[in-house]
Amino acid sequence: MRILISGAGIGGLTLANWLHKIGHTPVVIEKADDIRTAGYMIDFVGSSWDVANRMGVLPHLRAVNHSFEEMVFKDAAGKTVAHLPVQKLFRALGMSDHYLTLDRRDVVETLYRAIQSDVEVHFGTSLTGICQSAHGVEVAATGSQLEGMFDLVVGADGIHSNVRQLVFGSESQYADYLGYYVAAFYIPHVTDSLETGCAIHVEPGVQVGIYPLSDERWLVIPIYKSTDEGHIPPDQRLSVLRSHLHDVGWITQQILDSLTPDTPIFMDTATQIKMHQWSSNRVVMIGDGAYCPTLISGQGAALAMAGAYFLAEELKQSGNVQAALTRYEKRLRPHVEKVQTKASRFAPNFVPDSQLRIAITNWAIRLIDLPPVTHFFGKQLSLQSIIPATSAI
Ligand SMILES: Cc1cc2nc3c(=O)[nH]c(=O)nc-3n(C[C@H](O)[C@H](O)[C@H](O)COP(=O)(O)OP(=O)(O)OC[C@H]3O[C@@H](n4cnc5c(N)ncnc54)[C@H](O)[C@@H]3O)c2cc1C
């Protein structure tokens, strides 16, 4: 089958890889001009680990791993107030050999390299129309010439999916805002006083996290509570961040001072996507566009990769496209709903909104390596893989 995938992100590239392997002809389109779009840290564990392992890309991902021993929590004056022993925690959960911390850019670059020579990819291209008929799907696109009919169109174009908009209607029908904005950007290091690993400062309703990726380059991830202000255009992000973080302590002001109007800033809401159905005839959605669980779940990449894997398996095993799309959704939906429910229940506490709650959270972190607390924590995260031990592809 000739299958169009809109979106060269984590889910889209994973699907392209599997479709090619099982003998289909995937064609990928990507709105951006380059594969390396927004960067932020992703914990790669459970389903994402298993799918990457079966794709044979783990050695490449291990080479760009940024896993750290512990996460340190800093107060406004820079004093360490709690340590989260990340590696110890994953060891206690039996996952220390199956866990990587990756920059999203490295993940998509690795997935892209794996398909680059086998799959047609059109950058700077976005769909403007999708027309289904008895014979297949015809599309219109900006940017490059896409020719012929497709047997299936897959919307893997992220939380603000264009395919979803064209086929299933406006985003507002499916969006459930969880109360936070998330930003991510790279800066040169602004102080020498940071221990290696990840450092986080929390004040009521605001969190600033730093991942020192190298001696020179830091990835900064601020998260703040806010009413829904909608999409914030790139040219307004710096001033919005300055207004939300202007009185935040620790080294936040040095970080803000290091930004210039040219610094690319990723910024989005933490919003879950909940669709009643993930397909319509020969158009199907995977990943954030269908079922974004938000960063609060820590499972978005895992669900996008699991979705790609299940869809490929069902296309191989089911007798026809409709049966495959139904089976794909039936297998994945119960797990997605569990992850989304846990994330939305946890959302009000994701960034504590008072000094008392921050103190309680720091206290809980100090207890985390006690076995019952570790196992409670592990259960809350739903980190276990849903990829079956035996593979049909
Ligand atoms: C700060 C942060 C931390 C996170 N941490 C984790 C974590 O620890 N673990 C985890 O599992 N997940 C995490 N996630 C979530 C994870 O990154 C996403 O769930 C995952 O990337 C979803 O994959 P996707 O393929 O659906 O979408 P994406 O990876 O977002 O890819 C979508 C692609 O579609 C492209 N596109 C958009 N519009 C169009 C269009 N009109 N036409 C063509 N292409 C288009 C985009 O440019 C992009 O390349 C985190 C997210 C954030 C923001």
The ligand as an SDF file (V2000), in Angstrom:
LIG
                    3D

 53 58  0  0  0  0  0  0  0  0999 V2000
    8.8230   19.5330   27.6560 C   0  0  0  0  0  0  0  0  0  0  0  0
    8.3210   18.1740   27.2090 C   0  0  0  0  0  0  0  0  0  0  0  0
    8.8250   17.0490   27.8410 C   0  0  0  0  0  0  0  0  0  0  0  0
    8.3810   15.7630   27.4340 C   0  0  0  0  0  0  0  0  0  0  0  0
    8.8910   14.6760   28.0620 N   0  0  0  0  0  0  0  0  0  0  0  0
    8.4980   13.4400   27.6820 C   0  0  0  0  0  0  0  0  0  0  0  0
    9.0300   12.2700   28.3250 C   0  0  0  0  0  0  0  0  0  0  0  0
    9.8330   12.3540   29.2580 O   0  0  0  0  0  0  0  0  0  0  0  0
    8.6360   11.0410   27.8760 N   0  0  0  0  0  0  0  0  0  0  0  0
    7.7420   10.9030   26.8380 C   0  0  0  0  0  0  0  0  0  0  0  0
    7.4320    9.7450   26.4630 O   0  0  0  0  0  0  0  0  0  0  0  0
    7.1980   12.0070   26.2220 N   0  0  0  0  0  0  0  0  0  0  0  0
    7.5430   13.2560   26.6170 C   0  0  0  0  0  0  0  0  0  0  0  0
    7.0290   14.3630   25.9990 N   0  0  0  0  0  0  0  0  0  0  0  0
    5.9950   14.1940   24.9570 C   0  0  0  0  0  0  0  0  0  0  0  0
    6.5550   13.7810   23.6050 C   0  0  0  0  0  0  0  0  0  0  0  0
    7.5760   14.6340   23.1530 O   0  0  0  0  0  0  0  0  0  0  0  0
    5.4070   13.7990   22.5940 C   0  0  0  0  0  0  0  0  0  0  0  0
    4.2940   13.1380   23.1460 O   0  0  0  0  0  0  0  0  0  0  0  0
    5.8270   13.1150   21.3030 C   0  0  0  0  0  0  0  0  0  0  0  0
    6.8350   13.8560   20.6680 O   0  0  0  0  0  0  0  0  0  0  0  0
    4.6250   12.9480   20.3810 C   0  0  0  0  0  0  0  0  0  0  0  0
    5.0590   12.4320   19.1470 O   0  0  0  0  0  0  0  0  0  0  0  0
    4.2610   12.7770   17.8160 P   0  0  0  0  0  0  0  0  0  0  0  0
    4.9830   12.0770   16.7290 O   0  0  0  0  0  0  0  0  0  0  0  0
    2.8230   12.5350   18.0230 O   0  0  0  0  0  0  0  0  0  0  0  0
    4.4100   14.3480   17.6480 O   0  0  0  0  0  0  0  0  0  0  0  0
    5.7180   15.2140   17.4610 P   0  0  0  0  0  0  0  0  0  0  0  0
    6.9210   14.4790   17.8990 O   0  0  0  0  0  0  0  0  0  0  0  0
    5.3890   16.5240   18.0850 O   0  0  0  0  0  0  0  0  0  0  0  0
    5.8370   15.3820   15.8890 O   0  0  0  0  0  0  0  0  0  0  0  0
    4.8930   16.0370   15.1060 C   0  0  0  0  0  0  0  0  0  0  0  0
    5.5740   16.4390   13.7980 C   0  0  0  0  0  0  0  0  0  0  0  0
    4.5720   16.9190   12.8900 O   0  0  0  0  0  0  0  0  0  0  0  0
    5.0450   18.0960   12.2740 C   0  0  0  0  0  0  0  0  0  0  0  0
    3.9070   18.8770   11.8000 N   0  0  0  0  0  0  0  0  0  0  0  0
    3.1430   19.7350   12.5160 C   0  0  0  0  0  0  0  0  0  0  0  0
    2.2040   20.2720   11.7210 N   0  0  0  0  0  0  0  0  0  0  0  0
    2.3760   19.7190   10.4930 C   0  0  0  0  0  0  0  0  0  0  0  0
    1.7130   19.8880    9.2500 C   0  0  0  0  0  0  0  0  0  0  0  0
    0.7060   20.7450    9.0890 N   0  0  0  0  0  0  0  0  0  0  0  0
    2.1450   19.1550    8.1830 N   0  0  0  0  0  0  0  0  0  0  0  0
    3.2000   18.3100    8.3080 C   0  0  0  0  0  0  0  0  0  0  0  0
    3.8800   18.1300    9.4640 N   0  0  0  0  0  0  0  0  0  0  0  0
    3.4710   18.8270   10.5390 C   0  0  0  0  0  0  0  0  0  0  0  0
    5.8780   18.7730   13.3550 C   0  0  0  0  0  0  0  0  0  0  0  0
    6.7630   19.7280   12.8090 O   0  0  0  0  0  0  0  0  0  0  0  0
    6.5840   17.5720   13.9710 C   0  0  0  0  0  0  0  0  0  0  0  0
    7.7620   17.2490   13.2620 O   0  0  0  0  0  0  0  0  0  0  0  0
    7.4150   15.6480   26.3920 C   0  0  0  0  0  0  0  0  0  0  0  0
    6.9090   16.7880   25.7700 C   0  0  0  0  0  0  0  0  0  0  0  0
    7.3450   18.0390   26.1850 C   0  0  0  0  0  0  0  0  0  0  0  0
    6.7610   19.2770   25.5060 C   0  0  0  0  0  0  0  0  0  0  0  0
  1  2  1  0
  2  3  1  0
  2 52  2  0
  3  4  2  0
  4  5  1  0
  4 50  1  0
  5  6  2  0
  6  7  1  0
  6 13  1  0
  7  8  2  0
  7  9  1  0
  9 10  1  0
 10 11  2  0
 10 12  1  0
 12 13  2  0
 13 14  1  0
 14 15  1  0
 14 50  1  0
 15 16  1  0
 16 17  1  0
 16 18  1  0
 18 19  1  0
 18 20  1  0
 20 21  1  0
 20 22  1  0
 22 23  1  0
 23 24  1  0
 24 25  2  0
 24 26  1  0
 24 27  1  0
 27 28  1  0
 28 29  2  0
 28 30  1  0
 28 31  1  0
 31 32  1  0
 32 33  1  0
 33 34  1  0
 33 48  1  0
 34 35  1  0
 35 36  1  0
 35 46  1  0
 36 37  1  0
 36 45  1  0
 37 38  2  0
 38 39  1  0
 39 40  1  0
 39 45  2  0
 40 41  1  0
 40 42  2  0
 42 43  1  0
 43 44  2  0
 44 45  1  0
 46 47  1  0
 46 48  1  0
 48 49  1  0
 50 51  2  0
 51 52  1  0
 52 53  1  0
M  END
$$$$
